[in-house]
């Protein structure tokens, strides 16, 4: 399937750049990796799979990465990481100048018994305890209720190229969430950054090799939905693409251990072939004590039960009376209250946080984690709201059950024949709109019953309104050849959501940088001189952005001929699919969410300038239409391009027809205006026109 990652105007292509901008202005972002981050209990960080660089090209080379993890019957764990790094450049020295380790103080403890530097010039140094700090995670700095989410940091001074840094970190978890159950995901490094990796896993054999006796002394969660079954047996999956070095033999001794150990040179690991790998989404090693999705569902359902008093409605009504434009207690009013008035504390999903705060406290404090905001919204809306845990994998039902597969929470409410989805954690998403990358994903409905055939719900891709984009440009070319333009965007749909997020999260004094990225993604060159936007929280109306841009040398009058493109955003449509494999003849071209886009420019030319215009284009298909028009009157040029994606997909057997449509759109956008000055100079005829 060929997917239209960018919908007409290429804002999703610039998402990473906007995220980088937000990072530079000091906004918290959990997308940034720590130098050697620790994972939540039962998890280890997955390795990236980019092509491995040579050792000499890496800023720093991890010569040894040794990880030892031990789980106990009651779910407690101990993780020890021993790392030896050779610094290859000044960049590597800067990268390892700070080591950051995240943990949750309520059940975790991080110790750093060793930080040692061996200098290439001779001598060595140990980092003093005074260089180690323990601070709240930046995301919770202004949220006192979440101060248990911490970062332990080590400041390392004096690192130079050819130095060797060695450190050891021990993370212990006592009575973690979901104990006595535990789980773990691990991928061996395939980036080439690690020269040698050692991974040791020590498990209680009784949790994986025999049914639990009904009188088993393991702790049992309190409540009617206990997930511990007398016959539950945990599961271990080891990828056949990793070489197991050693494993002890299982024993019937109740205190027996299952001990695995790998010693790997990552460069020697074979590449995983998704065509022969039965479950390509699974990491190299998976351990889980959950025997089935039904068992995990019962545990999550019990954990996410909401308890609230009737006083929450009085409290919410008072809060909405104090919020202009949000004075009602209807469904939309409750959503706008939770979404826009409760600041999202941006922490990764953790089911263990459910129930730790009363929803009344969340509302009065004005801040909450995604789990707390979802709980508050459900408390206000009642049982008609279902909590959905969205899986990152496309086929989670085929994978081993464990909480680490879930990355996002949304809600779903059945209203007649349609389901209304909501994500109040985005703060600026209109009711009924969720991120496009979540649509089509499978989710576990934590507010419904679960059987083997009905645990999963597929999130639909419908939006609560038609997706539209309108871009108008009022531009002037000066006698000196400069271009000055006022650009206005009005949007509904996926790009609207992205821009709302970008402007909502950016300080107003950084809006010019965001607008500059917008202009570059749309093919404009020049300097942004001013920018304004509608209120990102005003989600009932389309989101609008206006900016002024100036390009000093847009036209060079000394050149002959003078040809210029229409100063309009570039409309991007999906490319043609590659060669369709014989085993995948049903491959389609994905046009994405139906979307209607119109771009319009009014271009004012200097006095005495004439223009020769391209020929307009009309292409009409059942899946999409494209129309362009070009006119001139008294020194003013108007150009309009209108594309409407009607269907979501184009079948593979219509590729030749789609190729003609694509060619027509691309050819039209490549056409140029030809200018002639009144001083007697002229240009050649306009470039030859091509029709579809």
Wavefront OBJ file of the C-alpha trace (Angstrom):
o trace
v 0.000 0.000 0.000
v 1.254 3.476 -0.869
v 0.296 5.896 1.874
v -0.130 9.632 1.559
v 1.930 10.608 4.569
v 1.493 14.275 3.698
v -1.995 15.535 3.028
v -1.908 18.051 0.192
v 0.029 20.772 2.003
v 3.123 19.287 3.571
v 2.830 20.116 7.257
v 3.249 16.569 8.543
v 6.585 16.498 6.718
v 7.736 19.391 8.868
v 6.484 17.913 12.163
v 9.972 16.807 13.186
v 11.309 20.291 12.511
v 8.585 21.866 14.648
v 9.304 19.364 17.418
v 12.987 20.289 17.214
v 12.051 23.955 17.452
v 9.968 23.303 20.562
v 12.915 21.490 22.098
v 15.235 24.430 21.460
v 12.927 26.814 23.280
v 12.933 24.740 26.432
v 9.614 22.902 26.240
v 9.625 19.435 27.846
v 9.638 16.608 25.357
v 9.734 12.928 26.189
v 10.839 12.212 22.644
v 14.339 13.229 23.675
v 16.385 10.244 24.822
v 18.557 10.296 27.880
v 22.189 9.352 27.579
v 21.454 5.901 28.977
v 17.780 5.919 29.970
v 16.239 3.288 32.157
v 12.921 1.756 31.179
v 9.886 1.221 33.414
v 9.885 -1.966 35.511
v 9.649 -5.007 33.298
v 10.781 -3.156 30.180
v 14.039 -2.420 28.433
v 14.509 0.077 25.685
v 14.135 -1.156 22.117
v 17.128 -0.667 19.863
v 16.984 1.357 16.679
v 17.465 -0.436 13.396
v 19.199 2.125 11.206
v 22.145 1.054 9.093
v 25.140 0.719 11.433
v 27.865 3.336 11.032
v 31.535 2.507 11.227
v 33.151 2.819 14.640
v 35.303 5.721 13.469
v 32.198 7.663 12.391
v 30.442 7.470 15.753
v 30.952 10.319 18.253
v 31.238 7.676 20.965
v 31.478 3.890 20.843
v 29.942 1.725 23.556
v 32.564 -0.982 23.881
v 30.526 -2.904 26.447
v 26.835 -2.824 27.336
v 26.102 -5.355 30.050
v 22.589 -5.662 31.465
v 21.467 -8.008 34.247
v 17.798 -8.218 35.219
v 16.301 -10.338 37.977
v 12.594 -10.717 38.775
v 11.143 -12.160 41.955
v 7.940 -14.126 42.493
v 6.240 -11.074 43.990
v 7.063 -8.849 41.004
v 10.006 -7.004 42.552
v 12.996 -6.547 40.254
v 16.619 -5.495 40.109
v 18.288 -4.153 36.969
v 22.019 -3.516 36.764
v 23.580 -1.843 33.734
v 27.353 -1.713 33.283
v 28.560 0.449 30.384
v 31.997 1.256 28.999
v 32.192 4.032 26.403
v 35.107 5.241 24.306
v 34.815 8.914 23.389
v 35.766 9.483 19.734
v 35.150 13.213 19.270
v 34.179 16.463 20.939
v 30.581 15.721 20.008
v 30.801 12.430 21.890
v 32.247 14.232 24.905
v 29.285 16.619 24.885
v 26.806 13.759 24.486
v 28.116 12.034 27.601
v 28.668 15.180 29.640
v 25.368 14.395 31.362
v 23.904 10.974 32.121
v 20.187 10.983 32.909
v 18.187 8.131 34.445
v 14.424 8.366 34.862
v 12.576 6.565 37.653
v 9.464 6.677 39.817
v 10.353 7.310 43.433
v 7.133 5.737 44.740
v 8.401 2.228 43.947
v 11.842 2.586 42.315
v 15.310 3.462 43.534
v 18.310 4.335 41.346
v 21.874 3.955 42.564
v 25.024 4.927 40.656
v 27.914 3.177 42.444
v 30.481 3.752 39.690
v 31.358 6.593 37.324
v 35.007 6.359 36.279
v 37.058 8.117 33.591
v 40.298 6.747 32.169
v 42.104 9.556 30.383
v 43.979 8.852 27.162
v 46.843 11.007 28.415
v 47.239 8.848 31.508
v 45.605 8.854 34.891
v 41.975 8.392 35.882
v 39.240 10.074 37.872
v 36.140 9.022 39.779
v 33.057 11.227 39.740
v 32.189 12.404 43.252
v 28.707 11.883 44.729
v 28.268 15.664 44.753
v 28.078 15.545 40.936
v 24.918 13.393 41.138
v 21.585 15.196 41.403
v 18.055 13.934 41.959
v 15.405 16.288 40.571
v 11.779 16.084 39.429
v 11.319 15.266 35.757
v 11.131 18.558 33.780
v 7.603 17.661 32.679
v 6.355 17.725 36.289
v 8.269 20.787 37.468
v 5.055 22.802 37.927
v 2.903 19.869 39.047
v 3.535 19.089 42.740
v 1.313 15.986 42.674
v 3.757 14.173 40.389
v 7.064 14.901 42.075
v 7.707 11.161 42.423
v 8.597 11.097 38.723
v 12.302 11.866 38.938
v 15.509 12.093 36.940
v 18.831 11.204 38.527
v 21.630 12.973 36.650
v 25.405 12.759 36.647
v 27.429 15.733 35.478
v 30.738 14.629 33.934
v 33.432 17.234 33.345
v 36.765 16.837 31.627
v 35.838 14.248 28.984
v 38.049 14.393 25.908
v 38.421 12.366 22.699
v 40.038 8.939 23.316
v 38.947 8.930 26.972
v 37.072 5.894 28.306
v 33.990 6.432 30.467
v 32.714 3.566 32.618
v 29.603 3.618 34.779
v 27.265 1.264 36.592
v 23.596 1.930 37.372
v 21.328 -0.186 39.579
v 17.547 0.222 39.502
v 15.434 -1.682 42.020
v 11.648 -1.848 41.999
v 9.676 -2.776 45.118
v 5.936 -3.463 44.948
v 5.574 -1.978 41.444
v 2.169 -1.545 39.775
v 0.518 -4.839 38.757
v 2.721 -6.877 41.103
v 3.045 -9.832 41.279
v 2.841 -9.700 37.483
v 5.777 -8.383 35.477
v 6.895 -8.112 31.864
v 9.939 -7.191 29.816
v 10.761 -6.223 26.217
v 14.349 -6.211 24.977
v 16.005 -5.622 21.620
v 19.698 -6.120 21.003
v 21.481 -3.130 19.508
v 21.769 -3.151 15.720
v 22.984 0.400 15.154
v 26.706 -0.356 15.350
v 27.057 1.916 18.376
v 27.613 -1.103 20.655
v 30.657 -3.319 20.124
v 29.727 -6.031 22.639
v 26.420 -6.591 24.397
v 25.815 -8.929 27.314
v 22.275 -9.548 28.506
v 21.388 -11.754 31.473
v 17.893 -12.605 32.590
v 17.041 -14.312 35.890
v 13.402 -15.408 36.351
v 11.431 -17.400 38.934
v 10.910 -20.743 37.189
v 7.547 -21.420 38.821
v 5.956 -18.490 36.962
v 6.783 -20.017 33.564
v 7.173 -23.779 33.832
v 4.203 -25.004 35.865
v 0.597 -24.059 36.644
v 0.183 -22.069 39.814
v -1.442 -24.074 42.567
v -4.650 -22.666 44.007
v -2.867 -22.334 47.346
v 0.080 -20.520 45.828
v 1.357 -17.895 48.304
v 1.811 -15.240 45.584
v 0.151 -11.932 46.472
v -3.242 -11.474 44.843
v -4.601 -8.067 43.769
v -7.496 -6.880 45.907
v -10.879 -6.749 44.171
v -13.403 -8.867 42.297
v -11.493 -8.674 39.014
v -8.302 -10.302 40.196
v -6.167 -11.282 37.227
v -4.315 -14.119 38.985
v -5.623 -17.419 37.691
v -4.815 -20.725 39.461
v -3.700 -22.118 36.098
v -1.926 -19.040 34.732
v 1.528 -19.685 33.330
v 3.768 -16.886 32.087
v 5.241 -16.821 28.606
v 8.727 -16.245 27.207
v 9.471 -15.568 23.575
v 13.027 -15.477 22.184
v 13.591 -14.410 18.592
v 15.218 -17.106 16.434
v 17.394 -14.336 15.011
v 19.371 -13.997 18.242
v 21.914 -16.539 19.413
v 21.156 -17.844 22.889
v 24.464 -18.447 24.619
v 23.327 -20.309 27.681
v 20.268 -21.347 29.646
v 19.910 -23.462 32.724
v 17.525 -26.424 32.803
v 14.107 -25.927 34.429
v 13.455 -27.676 37.728
v 10.429 -28.681 39.774
v 11.967 -26.996 42.818
v 9.586 -24.127 43.800
v 12.628 -21.898 44.337
v 14.242 -22.810 41.011
v 15.326 -20.072 38.621
v 15.336 -19.778 34.851
v 18.610 -18.085 33.911
v 19.398 -16.936 30.384
v 22.563 -15.240 29.178
v 23.505 -13.759 25.809
v 26.886 -12.438 24.754
v 26.593 -10.811 21.360
v 28.592 -8.741 18.908
v 25.668 -6.742 17.487
v 27.372 -6.313 14.119
v 27.077 -10.079 13.637
v 23.316 -10.149 14.233
v 21.370 -11.163 11.125
v 18.832 -8.740 9.773
v 15.244 -9.711 10.516
v 13.251 -10.682 7.421
v 9.637 -9.697 7.998
v 8.541 -12.161 5.294
v 9.729 -15.156 7.318
v 9.463 -13.715 10.815
v 6.085 -14.752 12.180
v 5.753 -11.714 14.463
v 7.992 -8.908 13.172
v 6.571 -6.454 15.722
v 7.931 -8.473 18.628
v 11.298 -7.523 20.164
v 14.154 -10.010 20.370
v 13.119 -11.060 23.884
v 9.675 -10.855 25.457
v 8.782 -11.986 28.967
v 5.302 -11.682 30.436
v 3.488 -13.315 33.323
v 0.127 -12.576 31.697
v -1.158 -15.822 30.233
v -3.790 -14.246 27.933
v -5.236 -10.958 26.744
v -8.386 -11.738 28.720
v -6.313 -11.938 31.899
v -4.522 -8.649 31.191
v -7.818 -7.009 30.211
v -9.382 -7.928 33.562
v -6.404 -6.433 35.360
v -6.431 -3.199 33.352
v -10.206 -2.869 33.577
v -10.073 -3.127 37.359
v -7.149 -0.677 37.527
v -8.982 1.949 35.447
v -12.254 1.957 37.399
v -13.205 5.527 38.279
v -14.446 6.521 41.720
v -15.894 10.019 42.080
v -18.447 11.786 44.259
v -21.414 13.763 42.966
v -19.582 16.893 44.131
v -17.482 16.675 40.960
v -20.446 17.975 38.927
v -20.862 21.026 41.160
v -17.136 21.644 40.958
v -17.176 21.303 37.159
v -20.159 23.632 36.802
v -18.355 26.292 38.821
v -15.232 25.907 36.690
v -17.230 26.267 33.473
v -19.026 29.361 34.764
v -15.604 30.925 35.267
v -14.537 30.024 31.710
v -15.822 32.409 29.023
v -17.604 30.614 26.206
v -17.838 27.329 28.118
v -20.790 27.806 30.452
v -22.737 24.630 29.723
v -22.585 21.218 31.331
v -23.311 19.271 28.176
v -20.993 16.715 26.620
v -19.029 19.274 24.609
v -18.765 21.517 27.665
v -17.252 18.758 29.786
v -14.831 17.859 27.005
v -13.710 21.468 26.533
v -13.227 21.805 30.285
v -11.017 18.724 30.607
v -9.204 19.244 27.310
v -8.507 22.969 27.337
v -8.614 23.982 31.008
v -6.675 21.101 32.568
v -3.026 21.296 31.549
v -1.608 17.969 30.394
v 1.401 16.808 32.383
v 3.303 15.159 29.542
v 4.400 11.789 30.897
v 4.490 8.438 29.096
v 1.500 6.150 29.612
v 1.568 4.373 32.983
v -1.484 2.364 34.046
v -0.147 2.380 37.580
v -1.138 6.050 37.905
v -4.873 5.338 37.646
v -6.620 5.971 40.943
v -3.608 7.569 42.618
v -5.278 11.008 42.512
v -8.898 11.829 43.134
v -10.556 13.348 40.075
v -11.721 16.238 42.265
v -8.061 17.063 42.956
v -7.224 16.896 39.262
v -9.965 19.397 38.448
v -9.105 21.816 41.265
v -5.358 21.722 40.515
v -5.792 22.460 36.805
v -3.192 19.858 35.773
v -3.156 16.119 35.220
v -1.416 13.277 33.438
v -3.153 11.625 30.473
v -4.440 8.919 32.834
v -5.887 11.499 35.227
v -7.513 13.596 32.488
v -9.117 10.524 30.950
v -10.398 9.548 34.421
v -11.861 13.017 34.982
v -13.582 13.054 31.596
v -15.121 9.635 32.199
v -16.272 10.660 35.690
v -18.103 13.660 34.213
v -19.578 11.854 31.227
v -20.432 8.579 32.945
v -20.605 4.998 31.763
v -21.305 5.906 28.134
v -17.619 6.822 27.775
v -15.302 3.888 27.116
v -11.555 4.075 27.788
v -9.474 2.634 24.944
v -5.826 1.629 25.276
v -4.300 2.005 21.811
v -1.548 -0.386 20.767
v 1.472 0.729 18.764
v 1.497 -2.522 16.781
v -0.929 -3.124 13.922
v -1.481 -6.695 15.137
v -1.326 -6.613 18.950
v -3.749 -9.526 19.219
v -1.070 -11.766 17.688
v 1.582 -10.701 20.226
v 2.196 -11.748 23.808
v -0.031 -9.804 26.237
v 1.680 -7.071 28.243
v 0.986 -3.396 29.104
v 4.090 -2.137 27.285
v 2.344 -2.572 23.922
v 0.050 0.361 24.708
v 1.226 3.916 24.112
v -1.922 6.045 24.105
v -5.328 6.418 25.751
v -8.418 7.775 23.996
v -12.124 7.595 24.725
v -15.000 6.332 22.599
v -18.692 7.171 22.961
v -21.385 5.476 20.885
v -23.886 8.024 19.600
v -26.425 6.231 17.474
v -24.771 4.786 14.387
v -21.434 6.531 14.906
v -18.681 6.423 17.490
v -17.244 9.705 18.740
v -13.585 9.477 19.736
v -11.876 11.993 21.982
v -8.367 12.731 23.188
v -8.517 15.465 25.838
v -4.776 15.142 26.420
v -3.967 17.014 23.200
v -5.616 20.121 24.759
v -6.462 21.601 21.330
v -8.144 18.718 19.490
v -11.802 19.351 18.556
v -14.266 16.902 20.103
v -14.390 13.794 17.925
v -10.883 14.227 16.525
v -7.845 12.120 17.376
v -4.377 11.984 15.858
v -4.326 10.500 12.328
v -1.686 7.907 13.242
v -4.141 6.376 15.740
v -6.942 5.874 13.238
v -7.168 2.320 12.018
v -5.230 1.084 15.054
v -6.483 -1.644 17.353
v -7.354 -0.781 20.927
v -8.324 -2.690 24.044
v -11.688 -1.485 25.345
v -11.123 -1.220 29.094
v -14.758 -0.348 29.811
v -16.303 -3.422 28.194
v -16.163 -7.161 28.606
v -13.457 -9.141 26.858
v -13.459 -12.597 25.377
v -10.992 -14.171 22.999
v -13.023 -13.010 20.005
v -14.006 -9.522 21.163
v -11.202 -7.964 23.197
v -10.151 -5.610 20.431
v -11.802 -2.599 18.842
v -10.572 -1.012 15.612
v -10.581 2.787 15.706
v -12.353 4.206 12.678
v -10.956 7.011 10.565
v -13.964 9.315 10.383
v -13.763 12.951 11.473
v -16.659 14.944 12.978
v -16.471 17.448 10.101
v -15.314 17.689 6.496
v -11.592 18.280 6.057
v -10.852 21.510 4.217
v -7.910 23.821 3.637
v -8.117 27.306 2.210
v -4.976 29.306 1.493
v -5.151 32.828 0.115
v -2.116 34.872 -0.898
v -2.177 38.615 -1.562
v 1.213 39.356 -3.164
v 2.949 42.317 -4.769
v 6.066 42.417 -6.936
v 7.860 45.736 -6.551
v 9.689 47.547 -9.396
v 12.914 46.454 -7.683
v 11.915 42.792 -7.988
v 11.001 42.098 -4.359
v 8.005 39.994 -3.424
v 5.861 41.037 -0.470
v 2.981 38.721 0.415
v 0.253 38.281 2.985
v -0.670 34.625 3.415
v -3.759 33.350 5.219
v -4.558 29.716 6.055
v -7.939 28.423 7.223
v -8.057 24.716 8.072
v -10.190 21.843 9.233
v -8.697 18.370 9.572
v -5.353 16.753 10.272
v -3.162 19.710 9.337
v -5.371 21.897 11.505
v -4.574 19.687 14.487
v -0.841 19.831 13.839
v -0.833 23.623 13.565
v -3.017 24.039 16.636
v -0.502 21.960 18.583
v 2.475 23.856 17.189
v 1.096 27.306 18.002
v -0.364 26.201 21.350
v 2.937 24.767 22.563
v 5.121 27.596 21.252
v 5.535 30.872 23.136
v 4.131 33.768 21.161
v 7.593 35.218 20.611
v 8.493 31.998 18.750
v 5.523 32.035 16.370
v 7.655 33.528 13.609
v 9.869 30.434 13.687
v 6.815 28.166 13.367
v 5.471 30.275 10.485
v 8.902 30.153 8.834
v 8.777 26.349 8.887
v 5.271 26.464 7.418
v 6.389 28.725 4.583
v 9.413 26.581 3.773
v 7.319 23.412 3.702
v 4.955 25.079 1.245
v 7.733 26.202 -1.088
v 7.894 29.874 -0.076
v 11.272 31.534 0.300
v 11.738 34.703 2.259
v 11.651 36.224 5.727
v 8.567 36.237 7.925
v 7.918 39.785 9.118
v 4.736 39.234 11.155
v 2.434 36.380 12.161
v -0.892 35.921 13.938
v -3.134 32.936 14.632
v -6.581 32.265 16.028
v -6.920 30.868 19.550
v -5.757 27.213 19.387
v -8.308 26.364 22.112
v -11.238 27.746 20.083
v -11.957 24.415 18.433
v -15.506 25.120 17.228
v -14.167 27.150 14.307
v -11.454 26.387 11.729
v -7.926 27.280 12.784
v -6.464 30.292 10.971
v -2.887 31.497 10.574
v -1.800 34.714 8.869
v 1.716 35.862 8.171
v 3.566 38.364 6.020
v 6.650 37.293 4.095
v 9.194 39.252 2.086
v 11.655 37.985 -0.525
v 13.984 40.773 -1.756
v 15.195 39.186 -5.017
v 12.149 37.310 -6.242
v 12.525 38.731 -9.781
v 15.727 39.660 -11.582
v 14.565 42.090 -14.264
v 17.945 41.890 -16.028
v 17.336 38.283 -17.040
v 15.589 37.360 -20.275
v 13.166 35.687 -20.355
v 11.610 36.344 -16.939
v 9.643 33.348 -15.782
v 8.264 32.955 -12.267
v 6.182 30.277 -10.540
v 2.794 31.082 -9.098
v 3.385 32.100 -5.457
v 1.142 29.347 -4.126
v 1.691 26.479 -1.685
v 2.750 23.247 -3.339
v 0.001 20.634 -3.497
v 1.436 17.202 -2.781
v -0.302 14.010 -3.871
v 0.822 10.392 -3.402
v 3.491 9.055 -5.722
v 2.882 6.064 -7.943
v 3.315 2.713 -6.217
v 6.420 0.674 -6.846
v 6.339 -2.713 -8.486
v 3.466 -4.638 -6.944
v 4.670 -7.960 -5.559
v 2.939 -11.046 -6.903
v 1.873 -11.912 -3.369
v 0.369 -8.467 -2.822
v -1.799 -7.812 -5.849
v -4.376 -6.080 -3.669
v -1.971 -3.197 -2.950
v -3.696 0.172 -3.142
v -2.818 3.859 -3.242
v -3.942 5.460 0.013
v -5.284 8.984 -0.450
v -5.927 9.414 3.263
v -8.835 11.235 4.851
v -11.067 12.915 2.199
v -9.838 16.472 1.886
v -10.813 19.569 -0.106
v -7.988 22.067 -0.711
v -8.127 25.409 -2.498
v -5.155 27.753 -2.912
v -5.631 31.223 -4.387
v -3.224 34.067 -5.151
v -3.802 37.653 -6.170
v -0.525 38.960 -7.615
v -0.061 42.697 -8.189
v 2.549 43.506 -10.870
v 4.563 46.735 -11.194
v 3.036 49.365 -13.499
v 3.809 48.702 -17.149
v 4.310 44.952 -16.712
v 2.384 42.465 -18.819
v 2.132 38.752 -18.254
v 1.585 35.645 -20.328
v -0.298 33.037 -18.318
v -0.350 29.253 -18.402
v -3.380 27.306 -19.518
v -5.764 26.069 -16.848
v -6.282 22.373 -16.181
v -9.344 20.272 -15.408
v -9.044 16.629 -14.350
v -12.143 14.838 -13.104
v -11.982 11.390 -11.513
v -14.327 9.589 -9.153
v -11.602 9.422 -6.483
v -10.256 12.996 -6.870
v -10.638 16.145 -8.937
v -8.226 18.929 -9.850
v -8.980 22.326 -11.371
v -6.705 25.307 -12.025
v -7.571 28.748 -13.397
v -5.302 31.667 -14.379
v -6.532 35.185 -15.215
v -5.152 38.711 -15.530
v -6.833 42.115 -15.413
v -5.204 45.556 -15.315
v -1.861 44.407 -13.985
v -3.303 41.972 -11.462
v -2.984 38.212 -11.838
v -5.260 35.708 -10.121
v -4.499 32.007 -9.937
v -6.556 29.271 -8.296
v -5.719 25.603 -7.802
v -8.332 23.324 -6.316
v -7.850 19.643 -5.500
v -10.460 17.462 -3.844
v -9.658 13.958 -2.582
v -13.040 12.206 -2.568
v -12.189 8.595 -1.774
v -9.634 7.144 0.611
v -8.066 4.712 -1.823
v -7.353 3.995 -5.468
v -7.321 0.321 -6.399
v -4.117 -1.121 -7.813
v -5.792 -1.972 -11.140
v -6.338 1.758 -11.725
v -2.691 2.744 -11.404
v -2.432 3.861 -15.082
v -5.451 6.127 -14.621
v -4.008 7.539 -11.420
v -0.677 8.075 -13.177
v -2.416 10.348 -15.685
v -4.086 12.270 -12.850
v -0.797 12.692 -11.013
v 0.993 13.801 -14.186
v -1.669 16.440 -14.853
v -1.354 17.926 -11.349
v 2.440 17.961 -11.411
v 2.578 19.434 -14.918
v 0.177 22.210 -14.007
v 2.156 23.186 -10.916
v 5.355 23.284 -12.973
v 3.932 25.933 -15.311
v 5.421 29.428 -15.104
v 4.236 32.985 -15.619
v 6.202 34.930 -18.261
v 6.656 38.653 -17.525
v 7.377 41.551 -19.930
v 8.472 45.055 -18.878
v 7.082 48.188 -20.544
v 10.582 49.580 -21.232
v 10.670 47.620 -24.502
v 12.371 44.486 -23.239
v 10.423 41.315 -23.861
v 10.605 37.659 -23.223
v 10.180 34.623 -25.285
v 6.846 32.922 -25.475
v 5.587 31.059 -22.481
v 6.748 27.534 -22.057
v 4.804 24.935 -23.959
v 1.689 23.797 -22.191
v 0.773 20.175 -21.656
v -2.722 18.923 -21.127
v -3.719 15.750 -19.326
l 1 2 3 4 5 6 7 8 9 10 11 12 13 14 15 16 17 18 19 20 21 22 23 24 25 26 27 28 29 30 31 32 33 34 35 36 37 38 39 40 41 42 43 44 45 46 47 48 49 50 51 52 53 54 55 56 57 58 59 60 61 62 63 64 65 66 67 68 69 70 71 72 73 74 75 76 77 78 79 80 81 82 83 84 85 86 87 88 89 90 91 92 93 94 95 96 97 98 99 100 101 102 103 104 105 106 107 108 109 110 111 112 113 114 115 116 117 118 119 120 121 122 123 124 125 126 127 128 129 130 131 132 133 134 135 136 137 138 139 140 141 142 143 144 145 146 147 148 149 150 151 152 153 154 155 156 157 158 159 160 161 162 163 164 165 166 167 168 169 170 171 172 173 174 175 176 177 178 179 180 181 182 183 184 185 186 187 188 189 190 191 192 193 194 195 196 197 198 199 200 201 202 203 204 205 206 207 208 209 210 211 212 213 214 215 216 217 218 219 220 221 222 223 224 225 226 227 228 229 230 231 232 233 234 235 236 237 238 239 240 241 242 243 244 245 246 247 248 249 250 251 252 253 254 255 256 257 258 259 260 261 262 263 264 265 266 267 268 269 270 271 272 273 274 275 276 277 278 279 280 281 282 283 284 285 286 287 288 289 290 291 292 293 294 295 296 297 298 299 300 301 302 303 304 305 306 307 308 309 310 311 312 313 314 315 316 317 318 319 320 321 322 323 324 325 326 327 328 329 330 331 332 333 334 335 336 337 338 339 340 341 342 343 344 345 346 347 348 349 350 351 352 353 354 355 356 357 358 359 360 361 362 363 364 365 366 367 368 369 370 371 372 373 374 375 376 377 378 379 380 381 382 383 384 385 386 387 388 389 390 391 392 393 394 395 396 397 398 399 400 401 402 403 404 405 406 407 408 409 410 411 412 413 414 415 416 417 418 419 420 421 422 423 424 425 426 427 428 429 430 431 432 433 434 435 436 437 438 439 440 441 442 443 444 445 446 447 448 449 450 451 452 453 454 455 456 457 458 459 460 461 462 463 464 465 466 467 468 469 470 471 472 473 474 475 476 477 478 479 480 481 482 483 484 485 486 487 488 489 490 491 492 493 494 495 496 497 498 499 500 501 502 503 504 505 506 507 508 509 510 511 512 513 514 515 516 517 518 519 520 521 522 523 524 525 526 527 528 529 530 531 532 533 534 535 536 537 538 539 540 541 542 543 544 545 546 547 548 549 550 551 552 553 554 555 556 557 558 559 560 561 562 563 564 565 566 567 568 569 570 571 572 573 574 575 576 577 578 579 580 581 582 583 584 585 586 587 588 589 590 591 592 593 594 595 596 597 598 599 600 601 602 603 604 605 606 607 608 609 610 611 612 613 614 615 616 617 618 619 620 621 622 623 624 625 626 627 628 629 630 631 632 633 634 635 636 637 638 639 640 641 642 643 644 645 646 647 648 649 650 651 652 653 654 655 656 657 658 659 660 661 662 663 664 665 666 667 668 669 670 671 672 673 674 675 676 677 678 679 680 681 682 683 684 685 686 687 688 689 690 691 692
